[in-house]
Amino acid sequence: MTPLEAATHNDPYDYYAGLRLEGELLFDEGLGLWIASSARTVEAVLAHPDCRVRPLHEPVPAAIVCGAAGQVFASLMRMNEGAGHRCPRAIIEPALASVSLADVVAQIVDPVDNLNQFMFTLPVSVIASLLGVPQKRLQEVAGMTRDFVACLSPLSSEAQLRDADAGAIRLRQMFSAQLEETELLMHIRRNYDTSQWQDPEALIANLIGLLSQTCEASAGLIGNTLVTLHRRPELLEEIRCAPPLAVALVEEVARYDSPVQNTRRFVAARCVIGSRVLEAGDTVLLLLASANRDPDANPNPDSLLLERAQRRTFSFGSGQHQCPGQRLALNIAAHAIRHLLSLQPAMLSRACPFSYWPSLNGRIPRFQTSGKTAVSQPSEFCA
């Protein structure tokens, strides 16, 4: 097994434990990457100012640099350092922290006959609704978002790249038009209007970024929670008796079986991590899922505990690039589980055969269902 194959392996956690025994950063000759597997090393790399989210020579992937998808990518705060990261984050993060989902999920969800479609569509629809997209356009926006994120994989086909450009163009047009006034959108606009940062195109790109970041990571979180409930029916009974425990469940699943198994950092200047010297141009693969299972970060890490004290989860990153929508993502997933429990409990209690979508870093179950709606193949996550 390689660290990239581990992301979609049935059970990669013994493999990760073996890597952690090796100590600090390891260099994988076959992949040409440094591997960070322990919580301490992962945290050190994520915090180091010379370990960047994009390589200096390629701020935008070459495959999309000339198209509309590349223009959106270039402005995403999670793909930038300095002002390109700090300014949009200062506007959007406080607004996300103020969001209340209230009845948004219940108003969006239709009867579920296809778990795969549900996992991919619900989270994007919730965020789109919070940003003022009319309900009649939510399915359309979810489709455009899936088209856009398809370009993030190094394995994307020419057709996917064309669809990504078309999706990016349509999403930019939508966010440039008049949307419904919602609490979140008004909060973002108020923060933007009172800030020193004035770049309306970059702001629109980062609204699209909220949709794209939500799409697959949240699908994986919902899906891995469903897998956990299928494997641990006693947890289903606990949630049935106390629905608020759904939040604790998805928090623990995010740690125990992370939807984002790894991410990368690119070394911009010679630096030292632990006792290893990294040179400019090096790449580090951070095994977030392994760090989650490190006993130095979480005692008894291989047990799934709803009441885990001081839970440490690296699935959403850490440091300055930690996901600003972490709490919102967890709440959306918890609402999804509670919705199924209250309206379609058979979906939770019935074991569904599944495999994992092909990916180098994402862990998203693909359930074998009788629904006829197709879901496009996921891209690679970027964090």
C-alpha positions, -999 to 999 in steps of 0.1 A, spaced: 0 0 0 11 36 -6 -1 67 13 -22 76 -17 -38 42 -20 -46 43 17 -72 70 12 -97 45 -3 -85 13 13 -111 -6 33 -91 -1 65 -59 20 62 -55 27 99 -30 -1 108 -9 10 79 -10 46 92 0 33 127 30 16 111 41 49 95 38 67 128 62 42 144 89 54 119 91 87 137 93 120 119 91 130 82 98 101 59 108 104 23 89 81 -1 112 75 -31 84 61 -53 61 91 -48 89 117 -45 73 131 -14 79 137 22 53 119 44 40 134 76 20 109 97 22 119 133 0 146 149 31 166 160 47 166 125 15 173 107 8 202 130 43 215 125 41 215 87 7 231 87 20 259 110 53 265 91 52 298 70 75 282 44 51 253 38 25 267 13 -8 256 -1 5 259 -37 39 255 -53 55 289 -61 60 279 -98 24 268 -102 -1 289 -82 -29 275 -105 -29 240 -119 -16 240 -154 -46 222 -168 -70 250 -158 -48 281 -157 -62 295 -190 -99 290 -183 -127 303 -162 -122 276 -136 -86 287 -132 -96 323 -127 -119 313 -98 -92 290 -84 -66 318 -85 -87 339 -61 -97 312 -36 -85 321 -1 -77 285 6 -53 284 -24 -35 317 -15 -11 330 11 -8 366 24 -34 391 15 -51 368 -10 -59 345 19 -61 369 48 -85 395 33 -114 373 21 -111 352 52 -115 382 74 -148 390 56 -162 355 53 -151 336 84 -170 358 110 -201 356 88 -200 318 88 -196 317 125 -229 336 129 -250 312 108 -279 293 122 -292 265 101 -326 265 118 -351 250 94 -329 254 63 -322 216 59 -358 206 65 -370 230 38 -345 217 12 -346 180 16 -369 159 -5 -376 122 2 -343 104 -2 -342 75 -27 -305 77 -36 -279 82 -8 -252 92 -31 -272 120 -46 -283 131 -11 -247 132 2 -235 154 -27 -265 176 -31 -277 185 3 -246 203 17 -242 224 -14 -279 232 -14 -277 244 22 -248 267 16 -264 280 -16 -296 287 2 -278 305 29 -261 327 3 -294 337 -13 -299 312 -41 -336 307 -47 -349 272 -38 -359 265 -74 -323 268 -85 -306 248 -57 -304 215 -77 -290 234 -107 -263 251 -85 -254 217 -70 -248 204 -105 -227 234 -115 -207 230 -84 -199 194 -91 -189 204 -126 -165 230 -112 -149 208 -86 -142 181 -113 -113 202 -125 -95 199 -92 -83 164 -99 -50 158 -118 -69 130 -136 -96 152 -150 -106 145 -186 -108 171 -213 -146 169 -211 -145 175 -173 -122 205 -178 -146 220 -203 -176 214 -180 -157 230 -151 -151 262 -171 -188 263 -180 -198 257 -144 -175 284 -132 -189 309 -157 -225 302 -147 -217 303 -110 -199 337 -114 -229 350 -134 -253 338 -107 -234 355 -78 -230 387 -99 -268 389 -102 -293 399 -75 -298 372 -50 -323 369 -21 -312 388 9 -302 363 36 -286 368 70 -253 353 58 -251 372 25 -259 405 42 -232 398 69 -206 391 42 -216 422 22 -215 443 53 -180 430 62 -168 436 27 -182 472 24 -165 482 57 -131 465 48 -101 479 31 -101 450 6 -121 458 -25 -120 431 -51 -156 421 -61 -144 393 -85 -123 377 -58 -152 379 -34 -175 361 -59 -148 335 -64 -147 328 -27 -185 325 -25 -181 298 -52 -153 284 -31 -177 279 -2 -199 257 -24 -169 238 -38 -153 232 -5 -186 220 9 -194 196 -19 -172 166 -15 -158 169 20 -193 171 34 -204 142 12 -176 121 27 -185 132 62 -222 122 58 -213 90 40 -187 79 65 -212 86 93 -238 64 75 -211 36 72 -204 39 109 -241 36 118 -244 6 96 -215 -10 113 -224 1 148 -262 -3 151 -261 5 189 -250 40 180 -281 43 159 -302 35 189 -284 61 210 -291 88 184 -327 77 181 -331 82 218 -312 115 219 -311 132 185 -287 160 197 -260 133 199 -259 134 161 -234 164 164 -211 144 187 -213 115 163 -203 134 132 -175 151 152 -161 118 162 -165 103 127 -146 133 112 -117 122 135 -122 85 134 -127 80 96 -118 113 80 -134 123 47 -102 141 38 -74 116 44 -45 137 33 -35 171 19 -2 186 6 21 215 14 48 228 -9 81 241 5 89 276 -6 122 280 11 147 258 29 134 249 63 136 224 92 107 203 104 118 183 135 152 170 125 146 170 88 159 196 64 134 204 36 146 222 4 127 247 -17 106 228 -42 99 198 -19 64 185 -14 50 172 19 20 148 20 2 153 53 -17 122 64 -45 140 83 -64 108 90 -32 93 106 -27 123 128 -63 119 140 -55 84 151 -22 94 169 -25 84 206 -4 115 214 -33 136 201 -63 114 211 -59 88 238 -75 54 228 -76 67 192 -90 35 176 -122 36 197 -151 56 184 -163 76 215 -191 101 213 -180 116 246 -144 121 238 -127 147 260 -106 173 242 -110 157 208 -83 168 183 -93 166 146 -69 174 118 -95 167 90 -102 204 87 -66 214 88 -50 236 115 -32 269 117 -40 298 95 -56 276 68 -79 257 91 -113 254 74 -134 285 84 -166 265 79 -157 235 101 -186 241 126 -211 247 98 -200 215 79 -204 194 111 -238 209 117 -250 202 82 -239 166 84 -257 162 118 -289 177 104 -287 153 75 -284 123 99 -313 136 120 -334 142 90 -330 106 78 -336 94 113 -369 112 117 -383 108 82 -366 78 66 -351 57 94 -349 26 71 -321 45 53 -300 44 84 -309 9 97 -306 -9 63 -270 -19 55 -261 -8 20 -231 -24 2 -206 3 -7 -171 9 -22 -152 42 -22 -151 67 -50 -116 66 -67 -95 94 -52 -60 101 -40 -70 119 -9 -108 118 -3 -127 90 14 -163 91 1 -185 60 2 -203 51 -30 -234 32 -20 -251 6 -42 -286 20 -43 -316 15 -66 -318 52 -74 -313 61 -110 -297 96 -105 -260 96 -115 -234 114 -96 -202 125 -113 -169 112 -101 -154 133 -73 -123 154 -78 -93 156 -54 -98 178 -23 -77 208 -19 -71 223 16 
